Amino acid sequence: MKYPAAIASRSYLMPFIRLLALLAVLSTAAISSADGPRVYLLSGQSNMQGSGRVADIPESVPREIPHAYLWNGKTFEPMVLGQTKLGANAATFGPEVGFALKTATAEQPVYLIKYFASGMPLYHGWNGGKWAGTEPGPKRRNFYPGLTPDDPNVGVLYQQMLAKYRQGLAELAKQGDVPQVQGFLWMQGEMDAKGEESAISYAANLKRLRDRLAADLKLDAELPMVYGQVLPHEPAAPRFTHRTETRQQMADADADSGKPEAIPAAKMVSTDGFDVLADTVHYSAKGQLQLGEAMAEAMKKLLD
């Protein structure tokens, strides 16, 4: 049977057309499945800010942390010890150094967005260092995330933290990248250990924080979270009246605790034995490196 020339030509080319279509699909899949910049969100109070002195970091640690970048409010700059403002100033640092050393590779650089507020609470009943009662209230200086995005009682610190995260992520997106938020690092709780209500409800408050953050940033509901257990020194300073309850709540919040308070995809880092300063609350340079490295190991297990 003879076909018209046009039909015969189309029939002859059909295998090549199918091949080209297949290659196009595979190419599109490769592009859509390509990994974007790996981002980690960090927040907390003074031990996240960091009191470790850069001058005390061993010489074996490279002065420029390879393949690691920190959001400075305008751009992601390379993490250079003594030059990049990692904490309150360029002379101090927090867990981000140890974390980046253990996490960043040439194949998978890391982008860190860090927010901190020294001496600040998570529980809604605190307004900075002052007790304001058990009912939520507006414009309080705390990390309370509220119950909804438009909750009038969302804490000022949570609002600032969320804004900073959004700015950093938007900058990566503006460059044509699709940022991949890998996890959330949290180092806070000393302030909450100063009151009974904030101490005994810490696990529930921590879950609300993680869940609200994931929702506000439109991330997976079970955003991997690693947090450090505060106040390892025994005995604690007298002002931390509910240290024991806070630490127990933190242990119970671990996904593997087997307790009702367990938070899915959350891992606590025990800081027992980490090197602290003379005040027994804040970590030295050695302690901050230990904290960051332990957080990296815990996060790796959550992501594996």
Residue pairs with C-beta under 8 A, 6 or more apart in sequence:
2 8
3 11
35 108
35 180
36 172
36 177
36 178
36 179
36 180
37 109
37 111
37 172
37 177
37 179
37 180
38 108
38 109
38 110
38 111
38 180
38 182
39 110
39 111
39 112
39 113
39 168
39 169
39 172
39 179
39 180
39 181
39 182
40 99
40 103
40 110
40 111
40 112
40 113
40 181
40 182
40 183
40 184
40 185
40 299
41 113
41 165
41 181
41 183
41 184
41 185
41 213
42 48
42 94
42 95
42 96
42 99
42 112
42 113
42 114
42 115
42 116
42 184
42 185
42 186
42 187
43 114
43 115
43 116
43 143
43 161
43 184
43 185
43 186
43 187
43 188
44 116
44 185
44 186
44 187
44 188
45 116
45 117
45 118
45 119
45 120
45 187
45 188
45 189
45 190
45 191
46 116
46 118
46 119
46 190
46 281
46 282
47 94
47 95
47 187
47 188
47 190
47 228
47 230
47 281
47 282
47 283
47 288
47 291
48 94
48 95
48 114
48 116
48 185
48 186
48 187
48 188
49 87
49 88
49 92
49 94
49 116
49 117
49 118
50 86
50 87
50 88
50 92
50 93
50 94
50 95
50 96
50 116
50 283
50 288
51 87
51 92
51 277
51 282
51 283
51 284
51 288
52 92
52 93
52 94
52 97
52 283
52 284
52 285
52 286
52 287
52 288
52 289
53 91
53 92
53 284
53 285
54 81
54 82
54 86
54 90
54 91
54 92
54 93
54 285
55 82
55 91
55 285
56 284
56 285
56 286
57 81
57 93
57 97
57 285
57 289
61 81
61 97
61 101
61 289
63 80
63 81
63 82
64 78
64 79
64 80
64 81
65 78
65 79
65 80
65 81
65 97
65 100
65 101
65 104
66 104
66 106
67 104
67 105
67 106
67 108
67 109
67 110
68 78
68 79
68 100
68 101
68 103
68 104
68 109
68 110
68 112
69 76
69 77
69 78
69 79
69 109
69 110
69 111
69 112
70 76
70 77
70 79
70 84
70 86
70 96
70 111
70 112
70 113
70 114
71 111
71 112
71 113
71 114
71 164
71 167
71 168
71 171
72 84
72 85
73 164
73 167
75 171
76 111
76 168
76 171
76 172
77 84
78 84
79 86
79 96
79 97
79 100
79 112
81 93
81 97
82 90
82 91
83 90
84 90
86 92
86 93
86 94
86 96
86 97
86 114
87 93
87 94
87 116
88 118
93 285
93 288
94 114
94 116
94 187
94 288
94 291
94 292
95 185
95 187
95 228
95 288
95 291
95 292
95 295
96 112
96 114
96 292
97 288
97 289
97 292
98 288
98 289
98 290
98 291
98 292
98 293
98 294
98 295
98 296
99 112
99 185
99 292
99 293
99 295
99 296
99 299
100 110
100 112
100 292
101 289
101 292
101 293
101 296
102 292
102 293
102 296
102 297
102 300
103 110
103 296
103 299
103 300
104 110
111 168
111 172
111 179
113 164
113 165
113 168
113 169
115 160
115 161
115 164
115 165
117 141
117 143
117 157
117 160
119 128
119 129
119 190
119 191
120 128
120 141
120 142
120 143
120 157
120 188
120 191
121 128
121 142
121 143
121 191
121 192
121 198
122 142
122 143
122 144
122 188
122 189
122 191
122 192
122 198
122 202
122 205
122 206
122 209
123 142
123 144
123 192
123 195
123 197
123 198
123 201
123 202
123 205
124 136
124 137
124 140
124 142
124 144
124 153
124 155
124 205
125 131
125 132
125 133
125 134
125 135
125 136
125 195
125 197
125 198
126 132
126 140
126 142
126 191
126 192
126 195
126 198
127 137
127 140
127 141
127 142
128 140
128 141
128 142
129 191
131 195
132 140
134 197
136 144
136 146
136 151
136 153
137 153
138 152
138 153
139 156
140 153
140 155
140 156
141 155
141 156
141 157
142 155
142 156
142 157
142 158
143 155
143 157
143 158
143 161
143 188
143 209
144 153
144 154
144 155
144 158
144 205
145 154
145 155
145 158
145 208
145 209
145 212
145 213
145 216
146 153
146 154
146 155
146 158
146 212
147 208
147 212
149 215
149 216
158 209
158 212
162 213
162 216
162 217
165 213
165 217
166 217
169 179
169 181
169 217
172 179
173 179
181 217
181 219
181 223
182 224
182 299
182 303
183 223
183 224
183 225
183 226
183 299
183 302
183 303
184 210
184 213
184 223
184 224
184 225
184 226
185 225
185 226
185 227
185 295
185 299
186 206
186 209
186 210
186 225
186 226
186 227
186 228
187 227
187 228
187 230
187 291
188 227
188 230
189 202
189 229
189 230
189 231
189 246
189 250
190 230
190 231
190 240
190 281
191 198
192 198
192 199
192 202
192 205
192 246
193 199
193 230
193 231
193 236
193 240
193 241
193 242
193 243
193 245
193 246
193 247
194 239
194 240
194 241
194 242
195 241
195 242
196 241
196 242
196 245
198 205
198 242
198 246
199 242
199 243
199 245
199 246
199 249
200 242
200 245
200 249
201 249
202 245
202 246
202 249
202 250
202 253
203 249
203 250
203 252
203 253
203 261
203 263
204 261
206 227
206 249
206 250
206 253
206 263
206 266
207 253
207 261
207 263
207 266
210 223
210 225
210 263
210 266
211 221
213 219
213 223
214 220
214 221
214 222
214 223
215 221
222 264
222 265
223 265
224 265
224 266
224 267
224 299
224 302
224 303
225 263
225 265
225 266
225 267
225 302
226 266
226 267
226 268
226 269
226 295
226 298
226 299
226 302
227 250
227 253
227 266
227 267
227 268
227 269
228 268
228 269
228 271
228 291
228 294
228 295
229 247
229 250
229 251
229 268
229 269
229 270
229 271
229 272
230 246
230 247
230 250
230 271
231 240
231 243
231 246
231 247
231 281
232 270
232 271
232 272
232 273
232 274
232 276
233 276
233 280
233 281
236 243
236 280
237 279
237 280
237 281
240 246
249 261
250 268
251 257
251 268
252 259
252 260
252 261
252 262
253 261
253 262
253 263
253 266
253 268
254 262
254 263
254 266
254 267
254 268
255 262
255 263
255 264
255 265
255 266
255 267
256 262
256 267
265 302
267 298
267 299
267 301
267 302
268 298
269 291
269 294
269 295
269 298
270 294
271 283
271 287
271 290
271 291
271 294
274 283
274 287
274 290
274 291
275 283
275 284
275 286
275 287
275 290
276 282
276 283
276 284
276 287
277 283
277 284
277 287
283 290
283 291
